[in-house]
Amino acid sequence: MKRTAEITLTIIGVIINVLVSGGIALIAALFKNESFQEQVKNELENDPSVSVNETDLSMVLDTIGNGSWWVFIASLIGIVLGIIATVFLIGNKKPKPAGILLIIAAVVSVILSVGIDWLSGILFLIAGILSLVRKPKTIIEQ
C-alpha cells in the first residue's frame, strides 16, 4: 500500500514547522536584544495614546522573548517527530508507530506553541489518523 497522502501531509507539516520555528527564533532573538527593547520603549514613550509603566513594559518584553523560545522548542519537537514519522512511512515500514508519532507531534505543536503552530498540527493529526486507520487490502483467494 502506498502512503503518499500521509507522507505528503507530513512533509508539508514539517516545512511549515521549519518556517514557524525560523520566524519564532527571529522574534526571540529580537526581544532578547537590549537595543531593540530600548527602541520599543522609546517608541512607546513617544506615543501619547499609550500609558505604560517602565517595569510593566520590561516584563512584557521579557515574557515575549522567553515565551517565543518555548514555541521554538515545540516547533523543533514537531520537526523531529515529523521526520521520524516520514522515515517510518516510507516503504510502509511502520505505519502504526508513525501514526502515533504524528498525533503526538500534532498535540505538541499546537498545545506547547499556544496555538501558533496550528496549521502543521492539523496536518500532522490528519496524517496520523490516516496512518492508523488505513489498512492494506486483503486478497481473498477462492
C-alpha positions as CSV (number, residue, x, y, z in Angstrom):
1,M,0.0,0.0,0.0
2,K,1.2,3.4,-0.9
3,R,1.4,6.0,1.9
4,T,1.6,9.0,-0.4
5,A,-1.1,11.1,1.3
6,E,0.4,10.6,4.7
7,I,4.0,11.3,3.6
8,T,2.9,14.4,1.7
9,L,0.9,15.8,4.6
10,T,3.8,15.1,7.0
11,I,6.4,16.8,4.7
12,I,4.2,19.9,4.3
13,G,3.7,20.0,8.1
14,V,7.5,19.7,8.7
15,I,8.1,22.5,6.2
16,I,5.5,24.7,7.9
17,N,7.2,23.9,11.3
18,V,10.6,24.9,9.9
19,L,9.2,28.2,8.7
20,V,7.4,28.9,12.1
21,S,10.5,27.9,14.1
22,G,12.6,30.3,12.0
23,G,10.3,33.2,12.5
24,I,9.9,32.5,16.2
25,A,13.7,32.2,16.6
26,L,14.0,35.6,14.9
27,I,11.3,37.1,17.2
28,A,13.0,35.6,20.3
29,A,16.4,37.0,19.3
30,L,14.9,40.4,18.7
31,F,13.1,40.6,22.0
32,K,16.2,39.5,23.9
33,N,18.3,42.2,22.3
34,E,18.8,45.2,24.6
35,S,18.9,47.8,21.9
36,F,15.7,46.5,20.4
37,Q,14.0,46.7,23.8
38,E,15.2,50.3,24.3
39,Q,13.9,51.2,20.8
40,V,10.5,49.8,21.6
41,K,10.4,51.6,25.0
42,N,11.3,54.9,23.3
43,E,8.6,54.5,20.7
44,L,6.0,53.7,23.3
45,E,7.1,56.7,25.4
46,N,6.7,59.0,22.4
47,D,3.2,57.8,21.7
48,P,0.7,59.9,23.7
49,S,-2.1,57.4,23.4
50,V,-0.1,54.7,25.3
51,S,0.5,54.9,29.0
52,V,2.8,52.1,30.1
53,N,4.8,51.7,33.2
54,E,8.6,51.1,32.6
55,T,8.6,48.0,34.8
56,D,5.5,46.5,33.1
57,L,6.9,47.1,29.6
58,S,10.2,45.4,30.6
59,M,8.3,42.5,32.0
60,V,6.1,42.2,28.8
61,L,9.2,42.3,26.5
62,D,11.0,39.6,28.6
63,T,7.9,37.4,28.6
64,I,7.6,37.6,24.9
65,G,11.3,36.8,24.5
66,N,11.1,33.8,26.9
67,G,7.7,32.6,25.6
68,S,8.9,32.6,22.0
69,W,11.7,30.2,23.0
70,W,9.1,27.7,24.2
71,V,7.3,28.0,20.9
72,F,10.6,27.4,19.1
73,I,11.3,24.3,21.2
74,A,7.7,23.0,20.4
75,S,8.3,23.5,16.7
76,L,11.6,21.7,16.9
77,I,9.9,18.7,18.6
78,G,7.3,18.7,15.9
79,I,10.0,18.8,13.2
80,V,11.9,15.9,14.7
81,L,8.8,13.7,15.2
82,G,7.6,14.5,11.7
83,I,10.9,13.5,10.2
84,I,11.0,10.2,12.2
85,A,7.4,9.5,11.2
86,T,8.2,10.2,7.5
87,V,11.0,7.7,7.7
88,F,8.7,5.1,9.2
89,L,6.1,5.8,6.5
90,I,8.4,5.5,3.5
91,G,8.1,2.0,2.2
92,N,5.1,1.4,4.5
93,K,7.6,0.0,7.1
94,K,5.9,1.0,10.4
95,P,2.6,2.9,9.8
96,K,1.2,2.4,13.3
97,P,4.2,3.9,15.2
98,A,4.3,6.7,12.6
99,G,0.7,7.5,13.2
100,I,1.2,7.6,16.9
101,L,4.3,9.9,16.5
102,L,2.3,12.2,14.2
103,I,-0.6,12.5,16.7
104,I,2.0,13.3,19.4
105,A,3.6,15.9,17.1
106,A,0.2,17.5,16.4
107,V,-0.6,17.8,20.1
108,V,2.9,19.1,21.0
109,S,2.9,21.6,18.0
110,V,-0.5,23.1,18.9
111,I,-0.5,23.0,22.7
112,L,3.1,23.9,23.6
113,S,3.1,26.6,20.9
114,V,-0.1,28.1,22.4
115,G,-1.9,27.7,19.0
116,I,0.7,29.5,16.9
117,D,1.7,26.3,15.1
118,W,-1.9,25.1,14.5
119,L,-1.6,24.5,10.7
120,S,1.1,22.0,11.0
121,G,-0.7,20.4,13.9
122,I,-3.8,19.8,11.8
123,L,-1.7,18.3,9.0
124,F,0.1,16.0,11.4
125,L,-3.2,15.0,13.0
126,I,-4.8,14.1,9.6
127,A,-1.7,12.2,8.6
128,G,-1.5,10.4,11.9
129,I,-5.2,9.3,11.7
130,L,-4.7,8.2,8.1
131,S,-1.7,6.1,9.2
132,L,-3.6,4.4,11.9
133,V,-6.9,3.8,10.0
134,R,-5.8,2.8,6.5
135,K,-5.3,-0.9,6.2
136,P,-3.8,-2.8,3.3
137,K,-6.3,-4.6,1.1
138,T,-6.6,-8.3,1.7
139,I,-6.9,-10.5,-1.3
140,I,-9.4,-13.3,-0.8
141,E,-8.5,-16.4,-2.7
142,Q,-11.2,-18.7,-3.8
